[in-house]
Amino acid sequence: MVATKVFKALGDDVRLTIVQCLARGDKPLKYSDIASRCDCVSKLSQPTISHHINKLASAEVILVSKQRTENFYTLNREGLSTIGIDTKLL
């Protein structure tokens, strides 16, 4: 995990909101759950939300797992802690 990529990814309000949404729980969330639980995210188009999720996944801030045809997203708590980010504070 490269700290500069992480901080760049977290430097956007929408992406930070997605991370905060994932930080509130321990269960993986599917795309539709993220879109419906985050107020500012629910107002965005599907391609825009996907763009932000892909940026977070590329920076390894979130982890993606596939179950059948659905992607599930979790916060990479361990990776973030290695660069000094306490996910409990998000």
Biopython code that builds the backbone (N, CA, C, O; Angstrom):
import numpy as np
from Bio.PDB.StructureBuilder import StructureBuilder

atoms = [
    (1, "MET", "N", (0.857, -1.172, 0.000)),
    (1, "MET", "CA", (0.000, 0.000, 0.000)),
    (1, "MET", "C", (0.902, 1.233, 0.000)),
    (1, "MET", "O", (1.781, 1.381, 0.849)),
    (2, "VAL", "N", (0.665, 2.106, -0.963)),
    (2, "VAL", "CA", (1.441, 3.332, -1.097)),
    (2, "VAL", "C", (0.660, 4.484, -0.470)),
    (2, "VAL", "O", (-0.454, 4.790, -0.894)),
    (3, "ALA", "N", (1.247, 5.115, 0.536)),
    (3, "ALA", "CA", (0.555, 6.145, 1.296)),
    (3, "ALA", "C", (0.072, 7.298, 0.424)),
    (3, "ALA", "O", (-1.031, 7.804, 0.628)),
    (4, "THR", "N", (0.876, 7.718, -0.536)),
    (4, "THR", "CA", (0.454, 8.861, -1.370)),
    (4, "THR", "C", (-0.790, 8.535, -2.184)),
    (4, "THR", "O", (-1.658, 9.392, -2.350)),
    (5, "LYS", "N", (-0.894, 7.302, -2.696)),
    (5, "LYS", "CA", (-2.095, 6.898, -3.433)),
    (5, "LYS", "C", (-3.308, 6.889, -2.516)),
    (5, "LYS", "O", (-4.400, 7.288, -2.920)),
    (6, "VAL", "N", (-3.119, 6.436, -1.285)),
    (6, "VAL", "CA", (-4.220, 6.373, -0.331)),
    (6, "VAL", "C", (-4.712, 7.780, -0.004)),
    (6, "VAL", "O", (-5.914, 8.044, -0.024)),
    (7, "PHE", "N", (-3.788, 8.670, 0.293)),
    (7, "PHE", "CA", (-4.188, 10.020, 0.671)),
    (7, "PHE", "C", (-4.813, 10.773, -0.497)),
    (7, "PHE", "O", (-5.722, 11.579, -0.299)),
    (8, "LYS", "N", (-4.337, 10.519, -1.707)),
    (8, "LYS", "CA", (-4.968, 11.121, -2.883)),
    (8, "LYS", "C", (-6.391, 10.599, -3.046)),
    (8, "LYS", "O", (-7.307, 11.362, -3.350)),
    (9, "ALA", "N", (-6.570, 9.303, -2.843)),
    (9, "ALA", "CA", (-7.900, 8.707, -2.969)),
    (9, "ALA", "C", (-8.851, 9.250, -1.902)),
    (9, "ALA", "O", (-10.031, 9.472, -2.171)),
    (10, "LEU", "N", (-8.338, 9.461, -0.706)),
    (10, "LEU", "CA", (-9.170, 9.965, 0.383)),
    (10, "LEU", "C", (-9.381, 11.470, 0.311)),
    (10, "LEU", "O", (-10.167, 12.020, 1.083)),
    (11, "GLY", "N", (-8.696, 12.142, -0.598)),
    (11, "GLY", "CA", (-8.791, 13.593, -0.726)),
    (11, "GLY", "C", (-10.051, 14.073, -1.421)),
    (11, "GLY", "O", (-10.241, 15.280, -1.577)),
    (12, "ASP", "N", (-10.899, 13.181, -1.834)),
    (12, "ASP", "CA", (-12.152, 13.534, -2.491)),
    (12, "ASP", "C", (-13.309, 13.302, -1.526)),
    (12, "ASP", "O", (-13.364, 12.264, -0.868)),
    (13, "ASP", "N", (-14.227, 14.251, -1.435)),
    (13, "ASP", "CA", (-15.338, 14.155, -0.483)),
    (13, "ASP", "C", (-16.212, 12.930, -0.708)),
    (13, "ASP", "O", (-16.638, 12.291, 0.254)),
    (14, "VAL", "N", (-16.481, 12.596, -1.950)),
    (14, "VAL", "CA", (-17.328, 11.432, -2.240)),
    (14, "VAL", "C", (-16.631, 10.152, -1.805)),
    (14, "VAL", "O", (-17.241, 9.291, -1.171)),
    (15, "ARG", "N", (-15.361, 10.030, -2.143)),
    (15, "ARG", "CA", (-14.621, 8.821, -1.750)),
    (15, "ARG", "C", (-14.484, 8.719, -0.237)),
    (15, "ARG", "O", (-14.574, 7.626, 0.323)),
    (16, "LEU", "N", (-14.269, 9.836, 0.417)),
    (16, "LEU", "CA", (-14.187, 9.822, 1.880)),
    (16, "LEU", "C", (-15.523, 9.392, 2.483)),
    (16, "LEU", "O", (-15.548, 8.665, 3.477)),
    (17, "THR", "N", (-16.622, 9.830, 1.897)),
    (17, "THR", "CA", (-17.946, 9.417, 2.369)),
    (17, "THR", "C", (-18.146, 7.921, 2.204)),
    (17, "THR", "O", (-18.701, 7.271, 3.090)),
    (18, "ILE", "N", (-17.703, 7.367, 1.089)),
    (18, "ILE", "CA", (-17.807, 5.918, 0.865)),
    (18, "ILE", "C", (-16.994, 5.171, 1.920)),
    (18, "ILE", "O", (-17.458, 4.173, 2.471)),
    (19, "VAL", "N", (-15.794, 5.648, 2.198)),
    (19, "VAL", "CA", (-14.936, 5.013, 3.207)),
    (19, "VAL", "C", (-15.590, 5.095, 4.586)),
    (19, "VAL", "O", (-15.571, 4.120, 5.338)),
    (20, "GLN", "N", (-16.159, 6.229, 4.917)),
    (20, "GLN", "CA", (-16.828, 6.377, 6.210)),
    (20, "GLN", "C", (-18.025, 5.442, 6.314)),
    (20, "GLN", "O", (-18.285, 4.880, 7.378)),
    (21, "CYS", "N", (-18.740, 5.275, 5.236)),
    (21, "CYS", "CA", (-19.876, 4.351, 5.202)),
    (21, "CYS", "C", (-19.411, 2.923, 5.464)),
    (21, "CYS", "O", (-20.036, 2.195, 6.236)),
    (22, "LEU", "N", (-18.315, 2.522, 4.822)),
    (22, "LEU", "CA", (-17.779, 1.180, 5.033)),
    (22, "LEU", "C", (-17.182, 1.021, 6.432)),
    (22, "LEU", "O", (-17.203, -0.075, 6.991)),
    (23, "ALA", "N", (-16.655, 2.097, 6.996)),
    (23, "ALA", "CA", (-16.025, 2.033, 8.319)),
    (23, "ALA", "C", (-17.056, 1.821, 9.429)),
    (23, "ALA", "O", (-16.715, 1.333, 10.506)),
    (24, "ARG", "N", (-18.305, 2.183, 9.171)),
    (24, "ARG", "CA", (-19.349, 2.049, 10.204)),
    (24, "ARG", "C", (-19.711, 0.599, 10.506)),
    (24, "ARG", "O", (-20.243, 0.299, 11.575)),
    (25, "GLY", "N", (-19.427, -0.287, 9.580)),
    (25, "GLY", "CA", (-19.809, -1.685, 9.784)),
    (25, "GLY", "C", (-18.656, -2.631, 9.548)),
    (25, "GLY", "O", (-17.588, -2.239, 9.078)),
    (26, "ASP", "N", (-18.891, -3.874, 9.880)),
    (26, "ASP", "CA", (-17.869, -4.898, 9.685)),
    (26, "ASP", "C", (-18.198, -5.821, 8.516)),
    (26, "ASP", "O", (-17.351, -6.591, 8.065)),
    (27, "LYS", "N", (-19.430, -5.737, 8.030)),
    (27, "LYS", "CA", (-19.838, -6.614, 6.938)),
    (27, "LYS", "C", (-19.532, -5.967, 5.590)),
    (27, "LYS", "O", (-19.628, -4.748, 5.443)),
    (28, "PRO", "N", (-19.169, -6.775, 4.626)),
    (28, "PRO", "CA", (-18.989, -6.244, 3.272)),
    (28, "PRO", "C", (-20.314, -5.694, 2.742)),
    (28, "PRO", "O", (-21.382, -6.233, 3.031)),
    (29, "LEU", "N", (-20.227, -4.620, 1.968)),
    (29, "LEU", "CA", (-21.425, -4.022, 1.382)),
    (29, "LEU", "C", (-21.382, -4.178, -0.123)),
    (29, "LEU", "O", (-20.323, -4.073, -0.742)),
    (30, "LYS", "N", (-22.541, -4.431, -0.704)),
    (30, "LYS", "CA", (-22.593, -4.452, -2.153)),
    (30, "LYS", "C", (-22.826, -3.037, -2.666)),
    (30, "LYS", "O", (-23.171, -2.133, -1.905)),
    (31, "TYR", "N", (-22.635, -2.863, -3.952)),
    (31, "TYR", "CA", (-22.706, -1.549, -4.587)),
    (31, "TYR", "C", (-24.004, -0.823, -4.235)),
    (31, "TYR", "O", (-23.978, 0.353, -3.874)),
    (32, "SER", "N", (-25.124, -1.509, -4.336)),
    (32, "SER", "CA", (-26.414, -0.864, -4.083)),
    (32, "SER", "C", (-26.546, -0.401, -2.635)),
    (32, "SER", "O", (-27.191, 0.612, -2.365)),
    (33, "ASP", "N", (-25.937, -1.137, -1.699)),
    (33, "ASP", "CA", (-25.958, -0.723, -0.292)),
    (33, "ASP", "C", (-25.160, 0.560, -0.083)),
    (33, "ASP", "O", (-25.583, 1.450, 0.655)),
    (34, "ILE", "N", (-24.022, 0.648, -0.729)),
    (34, "ILE", "CA", (-23.205, 1.862, -0.618)),
    (34, "ILE", "C", (-23.967, 3.046, -1.192)),
    (34, "ILE", "O", (-24.018, 4.115, -0.585)),
    (35, "ALA", "N", (-24.555, 2.852, -2.359)),
    (35, "ALA", "CA", (-25.280, 3.929, -3.029)),
    (35, "ALA", "C", (-26.475, 4.407, -2.218)),
    (35, "ALA", "O", (-26.788, 5.597, -2.225)),
    (36, "SER", "N", (-27.143, 3.503, -1.523)),
    (36, "SER", "CA", (-28.334, 3.900, -0.772)),
    (36, "SER", "C", (-28.024, 4.439, 0.624)),
    (36, "SER", "O", (-28.804, 5.227, 1.159)),
    (37, "ARG", "N", (-26.913, 4.038, 1.221)),
    (37, "ARG", "CA", (-26.591, 4.459, 2.591)),
    (37, "ARG", "C", (-25.849, 5.786, 2.676)),
    (37, "ARG", "O", (-25.867, 6.431, 3.725)),
    (38, "CYS", "N", (-25.212, 6.199, 1.620)),
    (38, "CYS", "CA", (-24.425, 7.425, 1.632)),
    (38, "CYS", "C", (-25.193, 8.514, 0.890)),
    (38, "CYS", "O", (-25.394, 8.424, -0.321)),
    (39, "ASP", "N", (-25.616, 9.535, 1.616)),
    (39, "ASP", "CA", (-26.455, 10.577, 1.032)),
    (39, "ASP", "C", (-25.862, 11.205, -0.219)),
    (39, "ASP", "O", (-26.522, 11.257, -1.256)),
    (40, "CYS", "N", (-24.628, 11.683, -0.137)),
    (40, "CYS", "CA", (-24.054, 12.377, -1.297)),
    (40, "CYS", "C", (-23.791, 11.415, -2.443)),
    (40, "CYS", "O", (-23.743, 11.838, -3.598)),
    (41, "VAL", "N", (-23.620, 10.140, -2.154)),
    (41, "VAL", "CA", (-23.358, 9.152, -3.188)),
    (41, "VAL", "C", (-24.651, 8.801, -3.920)),
    (41, "VAL", "O", (-24.632, 8.573, -5.130)),
    (42, "SER", "N", (-25.765, 8.754, -3.208)),
    (42, "SER", "CA", (-27.037, 8.358, -3.811)),
    (42, "SER", "C", (-27.498, 9.329, -4.892)),
    (42, "SER", "O", (-28.328, 8.971, -5.727)),
    (43, "LYS", "N", (-26.978, 10.541, -4.888)),
    (43, "LYS", "CA", (-27.372, 11.553, -5.881)),
    (43, "LYS", "C", (-26.527, 11.487, -7.154)),
    (43, "LYS", "O", (-26.791, 12.214, -8.112)),
    (44, "LEU", "N", (-25.527, 10.631, -7.166)),
    (44, "LEU", "CA", (-24.615, 10.532, -8.307)),
    (44, "LEU", "C", (-25.060, 9.445, -9.276)),
    (44, "LEU", "O", (-25.812, 8.540, -8.912)),
    (45, "SER", "N", (-24.588, 9.545, -10.501)),
    (45, "SER", "CA", (-24.902, 8.516, -11.491)),
    (45, "SER", "C", (-24.099, 7.247, -11.197)),
    (45, "SER", "O", (-23.089, 7.281, -10.494)),
    (46, "GLN", "N", (-24.565, 6.145, -11.745)),
    (46, "GLN", "CA", (-23.890, 4.862, -11.530)),
    (46, "GLN", "C", (-22.452, 4.887, -12.039)),
    (46, "GLN", "O", (-21.564, 4.395, -11.343)),
    (47, "PRO", "N", (-22.182, 5.442, -13.234)),
    (47, "PRO", "CA", (-20.779, 5.483, -13.681)),
    (47, "PRO", "C", (-19.881, 6.315, -12.770)),
    (47, "PRO", "O", (-18.712, 5.977, -12.581)),
    (48, "THR", "N", (-20.407, 7.389, -12.207)),
    (48, "THR", "CA", (-19.614, 8.234, -11.305)),
    (48, "THR", "C", (-19.300, 7.494, -10.016)),
    (48, "THR", "O", (-18.173, 7.553, -9.524)),
    (49, "ILE", "N", (-20.279, 6.806, -9.471)),
    (49, "ILE", "CA", (-20.052, 6.022, -8.245)),
    (49, "ILE", "C", (-19.017, 4.929, -8.520)),
    (49, "ILE", "O", (-18.115, 4.711, -7.712)),
    (50, "SER", "N", (-19.146, 4.253, -9.643)),
    (50, "SER", "CA", (-18.195, 3.202, -10.004)),
    (50, "SER", "C", (-16.784, 3.758, -10.137)),
    (50, "SER", "O", (-15.817, 3.120, -9.722)),
    (51, "HIS", "N", (-16.671, 4.937, -10.709)),
    (51, "HIS", "CA", (-15.366, 5.593, -10.835)),
    (51, "HIS", "C", (-14.725, 5.795, -9.462)),
    (51, "HIS", "O", (-13.547, 5.491, -9.276)),
    (52, "HIS", "N", (-15.492, 6.302, -8.509)),
    (52, "HIS", "CA", (-14.963, 6.555, -7.169)),
    (52, "HIS", "C", (-14.601, 5.242, -6.462)),
    (52, "HIS", "O", (-13.572, 5.159, -5.791)),
    (53, "ILE", "N", (-15.437, 4.233, -6.612)),
    (53, "ILE", "CA", (-15.154, 2.935, -5.998)),
    (53, "ILE", "C", (-13.886, 2.339, -6.607)),
    (53, "ILE", "O", (-13.062, 1.771, -5.890)),
    (54, "ASN", "N", (-13.726, 2.462, -7.913)),
    (54, "ASN", "CA", (-12.524, 1.943, -8.572)),
    (54, "ASN", "C", (-11.259, 2.669, -8.117)),
    (54, "ASN", "O", (-10.207, 2.047, -7.967)),
    (55, "LYS", "N", (-11.354, 3.979, -7.898)),
    (55, "LYS", "CA", (-10.200, 4.738, -7.383)),
    (55, "LYS", "C", (-9.798, 4.224, -6.002)),
    (55, "LYS", "O", (-8.612, 4.053, -5.719)),
    (56, "LEU", "N", (-10.789, 3.980, -5.146)),
    (56, "LEU", "CA", (-10.509, 3.475, -3.794)),
    (56, "LEU", "C", (-9.917, 2.061, -3.856)),
    (56, "LEU", "O", (-9.003, 1.735, -3.099)),
    (57, "ALA", "N", (-10.433, 1.238, -4.745)),
    (57, "ALA", "CA", (-9.914, -0.130, -4.881)),
    (57, "ALA", "C", (-8.501, -0.110, -5.448)),
    (57, "ALA", "O", (-7.648, -0.888, -5.021)),
    (58, "SER", "N", (-8.252, 0.768, -6.396)),
    (58, "SER", "CA", (-6.914, 0.881, -6.992)),
    (58, "SER", "C", (-5.869, 1.307, -5.964)),
    (58, "SER", "O", (-4.720, 0.869, -6.016)),
    (59, "ALA", "N", (-6.278, 2.163, -5.033)),
    (59, "ALA", "CA", (-5.374, 2.624, -3.977)),
    (59, "ALA", "C", (-5.324, 1.643, -2.804)),
    (59, "ALA", "O", (-4.629, 1.884, -1.817)),
    (60, "GLU", "N", (-6.064, 0.538, -2.916)),
    (60, "GLU", "CA", (-6.137, -0.501, -1.880)),
    (60, "GLU", "C", (-6.749, 0.007, -0.579)),
    (60, "GLU", "O", (-6.475, -0.532, 0.493)),
    (61, "VAL", "N", (-7.572, 1.038, -0.675)),
    (61, "VAL", "CA", (-8.298, 1.531, 0.499)),
    (61, "VAL", "C", (-9.454, 0.592, 0.802)),
    (61, "VAL", "O", (-9.780, 0.344, 1.963)),
    (62, "ILE", "N", (-10.070, 0.072, -0.252)),
    (62, "ILE", "CA", (-11.138, -0.910, -0.081)),
    (62, "ILE", "C", (-10.747, -2.187, -0.803)),
    (62, "ILE", "O", (-9.956, -2.172, -1.746)),
    (63, "LEU", "N", (-11.311, -3.276, -0.349)),
    (63, "LEU", "CA", (-11.068, -4.585, -0.948)),
    (63, "LEU", "C", (-12.350, -5.047, -1.621)),
    (63, "LEU", "O", (-13.448, -4.819, -1.112)),
    (64, "VAL", "N", (-12.204, -5.692, -2.760)),
    (64, "VAL", "CA", (-13.347, -6.154, -3.542)),
    (64, "VAL", "C", (-13.364, -7.673, -3.544)),
    (64, "VAL", "O", (-12.352, -8.316, -3.824)),
    (65, "SER", "N", (-14.522, -8.240, -3.229)),
    (65, "SER", "CA", (-14.690, -9.688, -3.342)),
    (65, "SER", "C", (-15.948, -9.945, -4.162)),
    (65, "SER", "O", (-16.942, -9.229, -4.045)),
    (66, "LYS", "N", (-15.884, -10.961, -4.977)),
    (66, "LYS", "CA", (-17.002, -11.270, -5.856)),
    (66, "LYS", "C", (-17.738, -12.495, -5.327)),
    (66, "LYS", "O", (-17.129, -13.519, -5.015)),
    (67, "GLN", "N", (-19.049, -12.371, -5.233)),
    (67, "GLN", "CA", (-19.892, -13.497, -4.839)),
    (67, "GLN", "C", (-20.964, -13.637, -5.911)),
    (67, "GLN", "O", (-21.851, -12.793, -6.037)),
    (68, "ARG", "N", (-20.869, -14.692, -6.663)),
    (68, "ARG", "CA", (-21.713, -14.921, -7.843)),
    (68, "ARG", "C", (-21.518, -13.772, -8.823)),
    (68, "ARG", "O", (-20.438, -13.628, -9.396)),
    (69, "THR", "N", (-22.538, -12.960, -9.023)),
    (69, "THR", "CA", (-22.425, -11.861, -9.987)),
    (69, "THR", "C", (-22.280, -10.505, -9.313)),
    (69, "THR", "O", (-22.225, -9.482, -9.995)),
    (70, "GLU", "N", (-22.217, -10.480, -8.008)),
    (70, "GLU", "CA", (-22.207, -9.223, -7.246)),
    (70, "GLU", "C", (-20.836, -8.982, -6.611)),
    (70, "GLU", "O", (-20.224, -9.902, -6.068)),
    (71, "ASN", "N", (-20.368, -7.746, -6.687)),
    (71, "ASN", "CA", (-19.146, -7.357, -5.985)),
    (71, "ASN", "C", (-19.508, -6.851, -4.597)),
    (71, "ASN", "O", (-20.507, -6.153, -4.418)),
    (72, "PHE", "N", (-18.683, -7.211, -3.617)),
    (72, "PHE", "CA", (-18.848, -6.729, -2.256)),
    (72, "PHE", "C", (-17.587, -5.976, -1.868)),
    (72, "PHE", "O", (-16.483, -6.351, -2.261)),
    (73, "TYR", "N", (-17.758, -4.917, -1.097)),
    (73, "TYR", "CA", (-16.658, -4.019, -0.757)),
    (73, "TYR", "C", (-16.483, -3.954, 0.752)),
    (73, "TYR", "O", (-17.452, -3.841, 1.503)),
    (74, "THR", "N", (-15.231, -4.026, 1.178)),
    (74, "THR", "CA", (-14.892, -3.870, 2.588)),
    (74, "THR", "C", (-13.737, -2.885, 2.707)),
    (74, "THR", "O", (-12.944, -2.710, 1.782)),
    (75, "LEU", "N", (-13.665, -2.259, 3.851)),
    (75, "LEU", "CA", (-12.572, -1.337, 4.126)),
    (75, "LEU", "C", (-11.316, -2.141, 4.440)),
    (75, "LEU", "O", (-11.372, -3.102, 5.207)),
    (76, "ASN", "N", (-10.214, -1.767, 3.872)),
    (76, "ASN", "CA", (-8.938, -2.452, 4.116)),
    (76, "ASN", "C", (-8.332, -1.895, 5.413)),
    (76, "ASN", "O", (-7.367, -1.131, 5.391)),
    (77, "ARG", "N", (-8.915, -2.294, 6.517)),
    (77, "ARG", "CA", (-8.507, -1.770, 7.831)),
    (77, "ARG", "C", (-7.037, -2.064, 8.130)),
    (77, "ARG", "O", (-6.314, -1.200, 8.627)),
    (78, "GLU", "N", (-6.610, -3.260, 7.832)),
    (78, "GLU", "CA", (-5.223, -3.648, 8.116)),
    (78, "GLU", "C", (-4.245, -2.809, 7.290)),
    (78, "GLU", "O", (-3.246, -2.313, 7.810)),
    (79, "GLY", "N", (-4.541, -2.660, 6.014)),
    (79, "GLY", "CA", (-3.674, -1.869, 5.149)),
    (79, "GLY", "C", (-3.612, -0.410, 5.575)),
    (79, "GLY", "O", (-2.544, 0.201, 5.574)),
    (80, "LEU", "N", (-4.759, 0.142, 5.937)),
    (80, "LEU", "CA", (-4.791, 1.540, 6.366)),
    (80, "LEU", "C", (-4.028, 1.736, 7.679)),
    (80, "LEU", "O", (-3.373, 2.759, 7.877)),
    (81, "SER", "N", (-4.118, 0.758, 8.560)),
    (81, "SER", "CA", (-3.405, 0.900, 9.834)),
    (81, "SER", "C", (-1.887, 0.865, 9.641)),
    (81, "SER", "O", (-1.149, 1.444, 10.438)),
    (82, "THR", "N", (-1.417, 0.187, 8.585)),
    (82, "THR", "CA", (0.025, 0.133, 8.349)),
    (82, "THR", "C", (0.605, 1.490, 7.954)),
    (82, "THR", "O", (1.807, 1.719, 8.085)),
    (83, "ILE", "N", (-0.256, 2.388, 7.469)),
    (83, "ILE", "CA", (0.229, 3.731, 7.131)),
    (83, "ILE", "C", (-0.258, 4.773, 8.137)),
    (83, "ILE", "O", (-0.193, 5.977, 7.887)),
    (84, "GLY", "N", (-0.743, 4.290, 9.273)),
    (84, "GLY", "CA", (-1.080, 5.184, 10.375)),
    (84, "GLY", "C", (-2.492, 5.724, 10.402)),
    (84, "GLY", "O", (-2.763, 6.680, 11.129)),
    (85, "ILE", "N", (-3.405, 5.144, 9.633)),
    (85, "ILE", "CA", (-4.799, 5.604, 9.637)),
    (85, "ILE", "C", (-5.600, 4.699, 10.559)),
    (85, "ILE", "O", (-5.695, 3.493, 10.333)),
    (86, "ASP", "N", (-6.175, 5.292, 11.603)),
    (86, "ASP", "CA", (-7.022, 4.549, 12.530)),
    (86, "ASP", "C", (-8.448, 4.603, 12.004)),
    (86, "ASP", "O", (-9.084, 5.655, 12.043)),
    (87, "THR", "N", (-8.955, 3.474, 11.511)),
    (87, "THR", "CA", (-10.272, 3.447, 10.885)),
    (87, "THR", "C", (-11.404, 3.683, 11.883)),
    (87, "THR", "O", (-12.532, 3.968, 11.480)),
    (88, "LYS", "N", (-11.122, 3.570, 13.153)),
    (88, "LYS", "CA", (-12.133, 3.862, 14.170)),
    (88, "LYS", "C", (-12.454, 5.349, 14.224)),
    (88, "LYS", "O", (-13.521, 5.745, 14.693)),
    (89, "LEU", "N", (-11.526, 6.170, 13.744)),
    (89, "LEU", "CA", (-11.715, 7.617, 13.764)),
    (89, "LEU", "C", (-12.452, 8.127, 12.531)),
    (89, "LEU", "O", (-12.820, 9.300, 12.470)),
    (90, "LEU", "N", (-12.669, 7.258, 11.554)),
    (90, "LEU", "CA", (-13.376, 7.668, 10.351)),
    (90, "LEU", "C", (-14.830, 7.717, 10.662)),
    (90, "LEU", "O", (-15.637, 8.042, 9.791)),
]
sb = StructureBuilder()
sb.init_structure("model")
sb.init_model(0)
sb.init_chain("A")
sb.init_seg("    ")
for serial, (resi, resn, name, xyz) in enumerate(atoms, 1):
    if name == "N":
        sb.init_residue(resn, " ", resi, " ")
    sb.init_atom(name, np.array(xyz, "f"), 0.0, 1.0, " ", f" {name:<3s}", serial, name[0])
structure = sb.get_structure()
